[in-house]
Amino acid sequence: MQGSQTAMKILALSVAALAACSASAFAADLPLGSRISAVTVHPQGAAVLREATFSVPAGVSVLVADDLPADMIADSLRVKGLAAGGVIIRSVETRPGRADADVDPARQAVAAEIEALRDQLAALDDRLAALDLRVKFIDQLAESVPQGLAKGMAEGKPIGDWVETAEGLGLEREKIDRQRTALRIDKRGVEKTIGERQRAMDALPLALPKLTARIELQAEQPATGQLTLGYRTQSAGWSPAYDISLALGEAAAEPKLELIRRAELHQETGEDWSGVALTLSTTRPAEGTQPPGLYESVVRFAPRFVQETARESLAMAPPAPAPMASYKKEAGGGAAADAVVQAEAVADFGDFRAEYRIAQPVSIVSGEGSRSVRIATENLTPMIEVRAVPAVSDAAFLTARFKNQSGAPYVGGNAVLYRDGAFAGTVPLAFVAPNAELTLGFGIDDKVSVARTTLGRKTGERGLISSEKTDERRYRIKVENRHARPMSIVVLDQLPVSEATAITVQPLTEATPPTQSAVDGTRGVVAWRYDYAAGETKEILNAFSVRWPADQDVFWEN
């Protein structure tokens, strides 16, 4: 190897490209202790990085890391390092370990508690035994009192001493009985706690076997250095959560929207992450790297008995259900107090990935619920409008439209909505790409009144020989803005859609032309979008006619 032997040299290992070298029969096994230093968590799965220092003699040595988690994807292990001196990584081997419940930290902790409690129980038993001896001695003395009293009386001696002795023995017996009762109560409490801790131990998951990595090194001379062991696991992940607050403020104020991103972290790897550098990534390697394939789709005539069965099933099928309506402060004592600031992650965005690095080290215990961290805050200026569907509901709903300007996608999750500080509801938030627009509803707006009234329906026939039937319908929609500010209000309604050329649907001449048709790509859904001044009222007329051949009947399907 060229260069000074004392220079630091980078070692790199790709398990897929290991040199095919057999282990030397004289290679020494050396334990390699490592600690988790950094973790990158994906929505599903995580990449873990361990660090370890080593010292090897000249020649071939095998570093043995026997504390790798059982759920580690074995072929994901990668080893890199720095070393002083000429050091070569010859090979890396992974072997399954054996589960040892005795070295499970959680089980050991509970076992230590149970052992200490049993020591307390033994001490209580010893104290009870000592009190039992005292009781036995007092009982023996009490049995001799009558004999001594009779003898004294026969000899004409005073009996006061014997009476005092009897009273003293009785008082001492009462004292000991109280002590024994207290000790028995303490003993029952300790026995109950032992039972609880034993059940807690029984409820612990079975100890998972560890994996062992054997890293074979060859050194030209005695050398020291550092290794990093990187691997992947599927037993961890994070799910996004959002707090979205809409503030309308006073009549002349500009609406504001605050979007807070949170991450709910979980990990069940069997090993605790203690004080690690944590990064959250939006990339989703668990969903694959290739687009799905398509296969040929063939249409054939069904056999006659299949057609008849399908018709019978269709005839017996129940009708589809009707669609449902979508619906700085002062601290105690008067001293001024500042708001407690919440820590956030450092964003790192690229063209094909977005990552959030948590600023402070994080500790997450394996298998114990989830850990919530705040990763970003965005302040946006939304477009406010009120949307109403009076054919379904009399309520009008306040909505906010805004673009994802963060540079990172909104990964799908639950969003908790607030309007002017009050809880408005919880909604699922779908995946939103950067620069894509998002519309969210913030509940019923009681200051916008929308009413839909049926003005009438007219049916008849046209033509000299009744060649055509007609059905005309008219609806009046009255909209009132009761806000003290201008509001953009959108009213949605329906026009029938014909899939037969013989059936024609036409708006009537007196109808109010919609400002938008096929709203959200849905045929027949029309909208009237107007800006309403404070206190303004408008009326909208939705009127149409349907015509079809007189020798046929039609039905309306929603």
RALIN-V150468 format. One record per residue. N is the residue number from 1. RES is the residue in three letters. OMEGA is omega as a letter, one per 20 degrees, with the letter a starting at -180 (NA if undefined). D_CENTER is the distance of its C-alpha to the mean C-alpha in whole Angstrom. Layout:
BEGIN
N RES OMEGA D_CENTER
N RES OMEGA D_CENTER
END
This chain:
BEGIN
1 MET a 51
2 GLN r 52
3 GLY a 52
4 SER a 52
5 GLN a 51
6 THR a 49
7 ALA r 47
8 MET a 43
9 LYS a 42
10 ILE r 39
11 LEU r 38
12 ALA r 36
13 LEU r 35
14 SER a 34
15 VAL a 34
16 ALA a 35
17 ALA a 38
18 LEU r 39
19 ALA a 43
20 ALA a 44
21 CYS r 46
22 SER a 47
23 ALA r 46
24 SER r 49
25 ALA a 50
26 PHE a 51
27 ALA a 47
28 ALA r 46
29 ASP r 43
30 LEU r 41
31 PRO r 38
32 LEU r 35
33 GLY a 32
34 SER r 29
35 ARG r 26
36 ILE a 23
37 SER a 24
38 ALA r 21
39 VAL r 18
40 THR a 17
41 VAL r 13
42 HIS r 13
43 PRO r 10
44 GLN r 11
45 GLY a 14
46 ALA r 15
47 ALA a 19
48 VAL r 20
49 LEU r 23
50 ARG r 26
51 GLU a 29
52 ALA r 32
53 THR a 36
54 PHE r 39
55 SER a 42
56 VAL r 44
57 PRO r 48
58 ALA r 50
59 GLY a 50
60 VAL r 47
61 SER r 44
62 VAL r 41
63 LEU a 38
64 VAL r 36
65 ALA a 32
66 ASP a 31
67 ASP r 28
68 LEU a 26
69 PRO a 23
70 ALA a 24
71 ASP r 21
72 MET r 22
73 ILE a 23
74 ALA a 27
75 ASP r 28
76 SER a 26
77 LEU r 28
78 ARG a 29
79 VAL r 32
80 LYS a 33
81 GLY r 35
82 LEU a 38
83 ALA r 41
84 ALA a 45
85 GLY a 47
86 GLY a 47
87 VAL r 44
88 ILE r 43
89 ILE a 40
90 ARG a 42
91 SER r 39
92 VAL a 36
93 GLU r 35
94 THR r 32
95 ARG r 33
96 PRO r 31
97 GLY r 32
98 ARG r 32
99 ALA r 30
100 ASP a 31
101 ALA a 30
102 ASP a 32
103 VAL r 30
104 ASP a 27
105 PRO a 26
106 ALA r 24
107 ARG r 27
108 GLN a 29
109 ALA r 28
110 VAL r 28
111 ALA r 32
112 ALA r 33
113 GLU a 32
114 ILE r 34
115 GLU r 37
116 ALA r 37
117 LEU r 37
118 ARG r 40
119 ASP r 42
120 GLN a 42
121 LEU r 43
122 ALA r 46
123 ALA r 47
124 LEU r 47
125 ASP r 49
126 ASP r 51
127 ARG r 52
128 LEU r 52
129 ALA r 55
130 ALA r 57
131 LEU r 57
132 ASP r 58
133 LEU r 61
134 ARG r 62
135 VAL r 62
136 LYS a 64
137 PHE r 66
138 ILE r 67
139 ASP r 67
140 GLN r 70
141 LEU a 72
142 ALA r 71
143 GLU a 73
144 SER a 76
145 VAL a 77
146 PRO r 79
147 GLN r 81
148 GLY r 81
149 LEU r 82
150 ALA a 85
151 LYS r 86
152 GLY r 87
153 MET r 88
154 ALA a 91
155 GLU r 92
156 GLY r 92
157 LYS r 89
158 PRO a 86
159 ILE a 83
160 GLY a 81
161 ASP a 80
162 TRP r 78
163 VAL r 77
164 GLU r 75
165 THR a 74
166 ALA r 73
167 GLU r 71
168 GLY r 69
169 LEU r 68
170 GLY r 66
171 LEU r 64
172 GLU r 63
173 ARG r 62
174 GLU r 60
175 LYS a 58
176 ILE r 58
177 ASP r 56
178 ARG r 54
179 GLN r 53
180 ARG r 52
181 THR r 50
182 ALA r 48
183 LEU r 47
184 ARG r 47
185 ILE r 44
186 ASP a 42
187 LYS r 43
188 ARG r 41
189 GLY r 38
190 VAL r 38
191 GLU r 38
192 LYS r 35
193 THR r 33
194 ILE r 34
195 GLY r 33
196 GLU a 30
197 ARG r 29
198 GLN r 30
199 ARG r 28
200 ALA r 25
201 MET r 27
202 ASP a 27
203 ALA r 23
204 LEU r 22
205 PRO r 21
206 LEU r 24
207 ALA a 25
208 LEU r 24
209 PRO r 27
210 LYS r 27
211 LEU r 28
212 THR r 31
213 ALA r 32
214 ARG a 36
215 ILE a 37
216 GLU r 41
217 LEU r 42
218 GLN a 46
219 ALA r 47
220 GLU r 51
221 GLN r 51
222 PRO a 49
223 ALA r 46
224 THR r 43
225 GLY r 39
226 GLN r 36
227 LEU r 33
228 THR r 30
229 LEU r 28
230 GLY r 25
231 TYR a 23
232 ARG r 20
233 THR r 18
234 GLN a 16
235 SER r 14
236 ALA r 11
237 GLY r 9
238 TRP r 6
239 SER a 5
240 PRO r 7
241 ALA a 7
242 TYR r 11
243 ASP a 14
244 ILE a 17
245 SER r 20
246 LEU r 24
247 ALA r 27
248 LEU r 30
249 GLY a 32
250 GLU a 36
251 ALA a 38
252 ALA a 39
253 ALA r 36
254 GLU a 34
255 PRO r 30
256 LYS r 27
257 LEU r 24
258 GLU r 21
259 LEU r 18
260 ILE r 15
261 ARG r 13
262 ARG r 10
263 ALA r 7
264 GLU a 4
265 LEU r 6
266 HIS r 7
267 GLN r 11
268 GLU a 13
269 THR a 16
270 GLY r 19
271 GLU a 20
272 ASP r 18
273 TRP a 18
274 SER r 20
275 GLY a 21
276 VAL r 20
277 ALA a 20
278 LEU r 17
279 THR r 16
280 LEU a 14
281 SER r 15
282 THR r 15
283 THR a 17
284 ARG a 16
285 PRO a 19
286 ALA a 17
287 GLU r 18
288 GLY a 22
289 THR a 25
290 GLN r 27
291 PRO a 27
292 PRO r 28
293 GLY r 31
294 LEU r 33
295 TYR a 36
296 GLU r 39
297 SER a 39
298 VAL r 42
299 VAL r 44
300 ARG r 46
301 PHE r 48
302 ALA r 47
303 PRO a 50
304 ARG a 52
305 PHE r 50
306 VAL r 47
307 GLN a 47
308 GLU r 49
309 THR r 46
310 ALA r 44
311 ARG r 46
312 GLU r 46
313 SER r 42
314 LEU a 42
315 ALA a 45
316 MET a 43
317 ALA r 39
318 PRO r 38
319 PRO r 38
320 ALA r 35
321 PRO r 33
322 ALA r 33
323 PRO a 30
324 MET r 29
325 ALA r 29
326 SER r 26
327 TYR NA 25
328 LYS a 31
329 LYS a 32
330 GLU r 34
331 ALA r 33
332 GLY a 35
333 GLY r 38
334 GLY a 39
335 ALA r 38
336 ALA a 36
337 ALA r 32
338 ASP r 30
339 ALA r 27
340 VAL a 24
341 VAL r 23
342 GLN r 19
343 ALA r 19
344 GLU a 18
345 ALA r 18
346 VAL a 21
347 ALA r 20
348 ASP a 22
349 PHE r 23
350 GLY a 25
351 ASP a 26
352 PHE r 24
353 ARG r 21
354 ALA a 19
355 GLU r 18
356 TYR r 17
357 ARG r 18
358 ILE a 17
359 ALA a 21
360 GLN r 21
361 PRO a 20
362 VAL r 17
363 SER r 17
364 ILE a 14
365 VAL a 15
366 SER r 15
367 GLY a 13
368 GLU r 13
369 GLY a 9
370 SER a 7
371 ARG a 8
372 SER r 8
373 VAL r 11
374 ARG a 13
375 ILE a 14
376 ALA r 17
377 THR r 19
378 GLU r 21
379 ASN a 24
380 LEU r 25
381 THR a 28
382 PRO r 27
383 MET a 30
384 ILE r 30
385 GLU r 32
386 VAL a 32
387 ARG a 31
388 ALA r 33
389 VAL a 34
390 PRO r 37
391 ALA a 38
392 VAL a 34
393 SER r 34
394 ASP a 36
395 ALA r 33
396 ALA a 32
397 PHE r 29
398 LEU a 28
399 THR r 26
400 ALA r 26
401 ARG r 26
402 PHE r 25
403 LYS r 25
404 ASN a 22
405 GLN a 24
406 SER a 22
407 GLY r 23
408 ALA r 19
409 PRO r 18
410 TYR r 15
411 VAL a 12
412 GLY r 11
413 GLY r 9
414 ASN r 9
415 ALA r 12
416 VAL a 13
417 LEU r 17
418 TYR r 20
419 ARG a 24
420 ASP r 26
421 GLY a 24
422 ALA r 23
423 PHE a 20
424 ALA a 21
425 GLY r 18
426 THR a 14
427 VAL r 15
428 PRO r 13
429 LEU r 14
430 ALA r 15
431 PHE a 16
432 VAL a 18
433 ALA r 21
434 PRO r 22
435 ASN r 25
436 ALA a 24
437 GLU a 25
438 LEU r 22
439 THR r 23
440 LEU r 21
441 GLY a 23
442 PHE r 23
443 GLY a 25
444 ILE r 28
445 ASP a 31
446 ASP a 34
447 LYS r 36
448 VAL a 37
449 SER r 39
450 VAL a 39
451 ALA r 41
452 ARG a 42
453 THR r 46
454 THR a 48
455 LEU r 51
456 GLY r 53
457 ARG a 53
458 LYS r 56
459 THR a 57
460 GLY r 60
461 GLU a 62
462 ARG r 63
463 GLY a 66
464 LEU a 70
465 ILE r 69
466 SER a 65
467 SER a 64
468 GLU r 60
469 LYS a 58
470 THR r 56
471 ASP a 53
472 GLU r 53
473 ARG a 50
474 ARG r 50
475 TYR r 47
476 ARG r 47
477 ILE a 44
478 LYS a 44
479 VAL r 42
480 GLU r 42
481 ASN a 40
482 ARG r 41
483 HIS r 39
484 ALA r 41
485 ARG r 40
486 PRO r 40
487 MET r 37
488 SER a 36
489 ILE a 36
490 VAL r 35
491 VAL a 37
492 LEU r 36
493 ASP a 38
494 GLN r 39
495 LEU r 42
496 PRO r 43
497 VAL r 43
498 SER r 46
499 GLU r 45
500 ALA a 49
501 THR a 52
502 ALA r 54
503 ILE a 52
504 THR r 51
505 VAL a 49
506 GLN r 51
507 PRO r 50
508 LEU a 53
509 THR a 55
510 GLU a 54
511 ALA r 50
512 THR a 48
513 PRO r 47
514 PRO r 43
515 THR r 42
516 GLN r 39
517 SER a 39
518 ALA a 37
519 VAL a 34
520 ASP r 31
521 GLY a 33
522 THR a 34
523 ARG r 38
524 GLY r 39
525 VAL a 37
526 VAL a 39
527 ALA r 38
528 TRP a 40
529 ARG r 38
530 TYR r 41
531 ASP a 41
532 TYR r 42
533 ALA r 44
534 ALA r 43
535 GLY a 44
536 GLU r 45
537 THR r 46
538 LYS r 46
539 GLU a 47
540 ILE r 46
541 LEU r 48
542 ASN a 46
543 ALA a 49
544 PHE r 49
545 SER r 52
546 VAL a 51
547 ARG r 54
548 TRP a 55
549 PRO a 58
550 ALA a 60
551 ASP r 60
552 GLN r 57
553 ASP r 54
554 VAL r 50
555 PHE a 47
556 TRP a 44
557 GLU r 41
558 ASN NA 38
END
